[in-house]
Amino acid sequence: MNKDLQLSSYQYDLPPELIAQQPADRREDSRLMVMDVTGERLGHERFGDLVRHLRAGDLLVRNNSRVFPARLRGRKETGGRVEMLLLHYPGQARMAADGWQEQQVITLVKSSRRPRPGMELLFSSSMRATVLAIRDDGKVEVKFRFRPGPDETLDDLLARHGEIPLPPYIERPDGTGTNDQRRYQTRYASRTGSVAAPTAGLHFSDALLAQIAALGVEIAEVTLHVGYGTFAPVRTETITDHRIHSEYVEINRETARRVNRAKAEGRRIWAVGTTTVRALEFAAGRDGQVRPLRDECDLFIYPGYRFRVIDNLVTNFHLPGSSLLFLVAALTGRSRLLAAYAAAIEKKYRFFSYGDAMAILTRP
């Protein structure tokens, strides 16, 4: 069997101390591994040095999705503690007869006893949920109800009562703090809807973005709301048997125009993060032309995939055996990528969401 399609071929041993628990003091001070795929070279730099690899006319595409405070802590009607994670932003609520707004939402619920249909979950005097059903996959369907005060929005309520949901490998026994609220968010996040950050973008500070713009690099944005499925483990040995998660994607006409024009003019297209790759490649037709869309992206990229849009990629280091690792391997080649990860471990790079980054060049 083709080893590129076997889950066991994407494992590596990572010392626990290399899983970053905190971000770098300054965003651009993360380390940057530079992989030149064409020249079989690895460089070791600082993330701010990315500007040395950019040039006027390049198009840099980034994901503008914003993480919302999706984790709510409260109590059950019986008094026991409960924690609920909203798996999508409840933005299309309807007004109920009693003046509360409500929407059916898929969640994860953690409590001392398994929730049951009809159970009331109380998070504040203005936010609660009723359990509707327990799904076979363990997810919980709830009727989420909220009542903003005068001049308040749902965003205001979530900001006051919710927490930014960090990935499970970042340990926060006492919950997320103000630094996480600030740093687990890109500086250009503008479209609320993600439960996990598009982490490659966390390294860009305002100063670095200004420096990139001054070079003459063109910027375009997509929206892909990162779902909890990004952390879902792959359990099938043949990776093509894995059912990839879907995520909401939106690409407007201006972004499609900029990407298609850059492609036609032979300019390099950089993607910031695997979410941006998924969005652009999902929107591309067989001719490589990107079309505007609003849809659910279920594109599964793994070795053998032929990229239609992107040339170069900025990305973090990904979990062993993850669909994101498959995507990056499709661009670099599996053996080359795992060799680079081995070098990163040897040189003590920091891994995962708050960790260091890679710049992968297929067009140096």
N, C-alpha and C positions, 0 to 999 in steps of 0.2 A: 504493500500500500504506500502511496505517496506520503512521506513523512511530514510534508507541509500541511497536510490535512488531518494530522493526528494530534489530539490534545496533549498527549504526553510529550510531544516535541516542543512544547512551549512552556516548559517548567524551568525554573532556575532557583537557586538557593540564595535567599536574601537575609543577611543578618538583621535581626529586629531593630538594632540600633540605627540602621540606615533608613528606617521609615520616619520621615520628617514629621515631628509633632508640632512644630512652630514654623512660620515662614521666616525667610531671611529678614534681617533688620530693615533693609530697603529692597523694594521689589526687584530692581535691576541688578542687585548684588548676588542673586542666585548664580550658580555655576551653569555653564552652557557647554555641552558636548556638541561639537560640530562634525557631522558625518558627511563626507563627500562620497556619494555612492559611486560616482564615475571614476574617481581616482583612488578608491579604496583607502581613504585617509581619515583619521580621527584627530580632531583638535580639541583642546581643553581651554576654555575661555570663561569670561564672565558674561552674564546675560546682556549687560549693556553693550558688549562688543558685537551684538547682532548687527549693529549699524554698519560694521565693516563688510558684511556680506550682502547688504542691500545696496541698490543703486537707483538713480533717477529712472522713472518709467516703470519700475516694478509695481505690481498691484498686490497689496496686502489685504486679505479678507479675514474678518474677525467675526465672532459670534457675540451679539450684543445682549444675549439673554441675562436676566437678573435673577439671582437666587432670592427666594422669599422665605420668611421665617416659618417654615413648614412644620416644625416640631412644637407641639403643645403639651404642656403638663397640667394635669388637673386631678379630679377625683370622680369616682363613680357615684351614682346616687346612693349607694350603700356606704360611702365614705372612704373606700379604698383608693389608693393612688392609681393613676392611669397616665399613660403617655401615648399620644397619637401623632403619627406622621402623615400629613396630607401628601398624597402622591401626585396631585396636580393642583394647580391654583384654582380655587373656587370662584372664578370671576363672573360667570354667567348666572348669577343667582336670581331667583324670582321673589317677589314680595308676597308674603303670606298674609292671611286675613288679620293675624294678630300684630302685624307691623314688623315682624322679624323677616329678614331675608334668609332664603334657604336654597341649598343645592345638594344633590346627591354626589358624593365624593368617594373615591377609592382610597383607603388608608391602610396603614399598619398600626395595630394597637398592642401595647405592652401593658400587662397588668398581672397581679398575682394569680388571678383566675381568668380562664378563657371568657371573653365577652360573649354575650348571648343576644339574639335579636330582641329588640325592645329596650335594652339597657340604655340609660341616660348617662352621658359623659359631660361633666361640667368643667369649664376652663376659666370662666369669669362670669360676671353678671351679664355680659353682653355677647358671650360666645359659648356654644354647647353643641352636642351632637347626639343623635339617636342611632343606635346600631340597627341596621336593617337586615344584614345577612353576613354570614361567614363563608367566604369562597373556599373552594377546594385547595387553592394555592396558599391559603392562610391570610390573604388580604381581606379586609373588612369593609363592607359597603355601609356608609353612614349617611344620614341626613344631617348635613352641617348647617347650623343656624347661627346667625349673628345679627346684632342690632347696633349699628354705629350711632354715636351721639351726634349732636348738631355739628356740622362742618367736619365730620369724621368720615373716613373711608375704611374699607376692609383692610387696606394696607396699614392704616394707622392702628387698627386693632391688633393685627398680627405683629406689628413692630413692638407693641406694648406688651403683648402676652406670649408671643412665640419666640422661638430660637432658630438661628441659622442651623440647618442640619448638616453637621460635619460627617464625613465618611466614617465607617465603623473602625477603621484602623487608626484614627486620630483619637487619642484618649482624653476625654474631658469628663471626669467623674462628677464634677460640680456644674456641668453644662457649659455652653459656649460663653465667652466673655466679649467685651467690647472690641478687643483687638481682632477676634474672629469675625465679628460683624463687619469690620472695616476691611480686613485683608482677604477674607474668603468671598471676594467680589471683585470683578474687574473694574478698572477705572472708567470704562466706557459702557458699563451695563445700563441698559435703559428700558428693556422689555421684560416685565416681570413674568416668571413662569417656571424657573428651574428649581429642582430640589437638590442639585449638586452644581458646583461651579464648573464652567468650561476652563479648566485649570491652567492651560497653557497661557491664557491671557492674564493670569495673576502677576506675571513678571513685568508687565508693562506699566511703568510709572508715567505720570503726566509729562515729566521732563523728557523721558525717552521717546514718548509718542511725538512730542514737539520736535525732537531731533530727527526722527524718522520723516516727519512731514517736511522738514527743512531740506532734506536730501532730495525731495521731489518724488517721493514714493506716494502713489495713489492709495487711498483707503476706501474699502467698501465693507458693508456689513450684511450679515445674514442673521436670522433668528432661528435657533434650534433650542427648544427648552429641554434641558438635560433631565431625564427621568431617573427614578431609583433603579430601573433596569440596567443602568450602566454598571451597577455593582453586582448584577446577577451572575452567579458562577456558571460556567459552561460545564455541563455534566456528561456530555456525549463524547466518547473517544474520537469518533469521526466528526470533526467540527462542522461539516456541512449539514449534519443532522440537528444542529442547534437551532432553536427558534429565536431569532434576534428580536430584541425589544423594539418597539416603535416610539418615536418622539415627534412632537409637533414641530414643523419646519415652515418657515416663511421667507421667501426671497422676493423682494420688490422689483419693479421694472428697472429702476435706476441701477441696482446692483447687477441684475442680469445684463444690462447694457454695458456696464463697465467691464464685466468679466469677458463678455463676448468681444468687445472692442480690443481689450488687451490681448486676447487669444489671437485675433485676426492680425494684430500688429506684431506678433511674435514676442511680446513682452512676457516676463516671468510672472507667474501667479503663485503667491505664497498663501498658505492656509495657516491660520493661528488655531491649532488644536484639531483633534480628530472630529469634533462636532462640526466644525466648519467644512472639513473634508466630506463628511457624510452628506451635509446639506448641499454642497455644490455638485458632488457626483450624482446625488439622487435627482437633482434638477436638470442634469445634462441629458440631452438626447443622444442618439447614436452618432450624430454629427459633431458632438461635443458642445453644441450650443446650449447655454443655460437658459431656461425659461422661468418667468415669474410663477410663483405658486404659493399655495397654502395647503398643506397636506400633512399626513402622518408618514414620517420617514422610517421605512423598515429595510433600508439597504444594508446588506451584510457584506462587508469587504474582508477578504482573506486572500492569501497568495494564489495567484492565477488571475486576479482581477486586473483589468486594463484601465488605468486612470485616464479620464477624458478631459479633466480640467486642470488639476493642480500640478505644479512643478516641484515646489519646495514646501516643507512642513516644519512648523515649530510645535513641539509637543513635549509633554512630561514623560517620565518613566512610568510604565504601566504594570499592573499586577500580573503575576504568572498565570498562564492559561486563560487570559481574558480576551474578550472580543476586540478590545482596543489594541492589544498586543498583535492580534492577527492582522488588523488594519495596517499598522505600521510595518509589519513584516511584508505585507503585500507591496509596499513601496520600496523597501530596502533589500528584501530577501531575508528569509528566516535565519539562516546561519550567520549572515553578516550582522543582523540585529542582535542575536544572542551573544555574539562575540563582543559587540559594543556594550551590552549590559554587563558582561563579565569584566570588561575594562572599567566600567563605571563603579562596580562593586569594589574592585581592587583599589581604585582611587578615592573610594569613600564618598561618592556622590550621594546626595539625599534623594530619596525616592517618593513617588506618588504625589498627592495633591499639593502639599506644601513644600515639595522637594524641588530639585533642580530640573533643567530642561535640556532638550536636544534640538538642534537645527539640522534637518535632513535635506541635503542638496542633491537633487537629480539634475538640476541645471545650475551649476556653480556660476 
